[in-house]
């Protein structure tokens, strides 16, 4: 390992209120309250209960096929669907995301695979100043 490489650990240091284990497949929608870990295959939408401010983890080998809206998101597995993250999103090297992402703060490892449109929620509030267009008129040179 060179001195410029960073290795992100998947040791999340979180207590989970719900887990979908490896080898499991769940069909349906989930309204989460607390930290949730998906290590199996979840087909449906995941949305966080208002005011929960928790973390959803799509673990290495975990697959989510559907849309999600959560406060914080850690992705080491696969997501196929649109993503909205109200606070922080971390994308690990093993992650593969196919879908648009709306976020406040994002950290994407260079080896992660993300295919979609990224839009920063913080930029919606700020209205950038329009650039002034400067037109240049040709100057005729007078022969002497």
C-alpha positions in Angstrom: 0.0 0.0 0.0 1.5 3.3 -1.0 1.5 6.3 1.3 -1.2 8.0 -0.8 -3.7 5.2 -0.7 -6.5 5.3 1.8 -8.3 2.2 2.9 -11.8 2.8 4.2 -12.9 0.4 6.8 -16.4 -1.0 6.7 -16.4 -1.3 10.5 -19.3 1.2 11.0 -19.3 1.4 14.8 -23.1 1.7 14.8 -25.8 -0.1 16.8 -28.5 -1.3 14.4 -32.2 -1.4 15.3 -33.0 -3.5 12.2 -30.9 -5.7 9.9 -31.7 -7.6 6.7 -29.1 -10.4 6.8 -27.0 -11.8 4.0 -29.0 -14.4 2.0 -32.3 -12.8 2.8 -34.6 -11.2 0.2 -37.3 -8.7 1.3 -40.0 -7.3 -1.0 -42.0 -4.2 0.1 -41.4 -0.7 1.4 -39.8 0.1 4.7 -40.2 3.2 6.9 -37.2 3.1 9.2 -36.7 4.5 12.7 -33.1 4.1 13.7 -30.0 2.7 12.1 -30.7 0.0 9.6 -28.2 -2.4 7.9 -29.0 -4.2 4.6 -26.7 -7.1 3.9 -29.2 -9.1 1.9 -31.4 -8.0 -1.1 -34.1 -5.5 -0.4 -36.6 -4.7 -3.2 -38.7 -1.7 -2.5 -38.4 1.8 -1.2 -36.8 2.8 2.2 -37.7 6.0 3.9 -36.8 7.3 7.3 -39.4 8.4 9.9 -39.4 12.1 10.2 -37.1 13.4 13.0 -35.2 10.1 13.3 -31.8 11.3 11.9 -30.3 7.8 11.7 -28.0 6.0 9.3 -28.8 3.4 6.6 -26.0 1.0 5.7 -26.0 -1.0 2.5 -23.3 -3.4 3.4 -20.8 -5.1 1.1 -22.9 -7.8 -0.7 -26.1 -5.9 0.2 -28.4 -4.8 -2.7 -31.2 -2.2 -2.6 -33.5 -2.1 -5.7 -35.7 0.9 -5.1 -35.6 4.5 -4.0 -34.4 5.7 -0.6 -34.6 8.8 1.6 -32.5 8.8 4.8 -30.6 11.3 7.0 -27.2 9.5 6.6 -26.2 6.7 4.2 -23.2 4.4 4.0 -22.9 2.4 0.8 -20.5 -0.6 0.4 -22.9 -2.7 -1.7 -25.3 -2.0 -4.6 -28.1 0.5 -5.0 -30.4 0.7 -8.1 -32.7 3.7 -7.6 -32.8 7.4 -6.7 -31.2 8.4 -3.4 -31.9 11.4 -1.2 -29.6 12.0 1.8 -30.4 14.9 4.2 -27.0 14.9 5.9 -23.9 12.8 5.0 -23.3 10.1 2.5 -20.2 7.9 2.3 -19.6 5.6 -0.7 -17.0 2.9 -0.2 -14.7 1.4 -2.9 -16.9 -1.8 -3.3 -20.0 0.3 -3.9 -22.0 0.4 -7.2 -24.8 3.0 -7.5 -27.1 3.3 -10.5 -29.3 6.3 -10.0 -29.5 9.9 -9.2 -28.2 11.2 -5.9 -29.4 14.3 -3.9 -27.2 15.0 -0.9 -26.0 17.6 1.5 -22.5 16.2 2.0 -20.9 13.3 0.1 -17.6 11.4 0.3 -17.1 9.1 -2.7 -14.0 6.8 -2.8 -12.2 7.0 -6.2 -12.7 3.2 -6.8 -16.5 3.3 -6.2 -18.7 3.1 -9.3 -21.5 5.7 -9.4 -23.7 6.3 -12.5 -26.2 9.1 -12.2 -26.7 12.8 -11.6 -25.4 14.2 -8.4 -27.1 17.3 -7.0 -26.1 19.1 -3.9 -29.0 20.3 -1.8 -27.0 23.2 -0.4 -26.7 24.8 -3.8 -30.5 25.0 -4.1 -30.4 27.7 -1.4 -27.6 29.7 -2.9 -28.4 31.6 -6.1 -25.2 32.2 -7.9 -24.6 35.6 -9.4 -24.8 35.7 -13.2 -21.6 36.5 -14.9 -21.5 39.7 -16.7 -21.0 39.3 -20.4 -18.3 41.4 -21.9 -18.5 42.1 -25.6 -15.4 43.0 -27.5 -15.6 45.3 -30.4 -12.9 45.1 -33.1 -10.7 48.2 -33.3 -9.7 49.3 -36.8 -6.0 50.0 -37.0 -5.2 53.1 -39.0 -2.3 52.8 -41.3 0.3 55.5 -40.9 
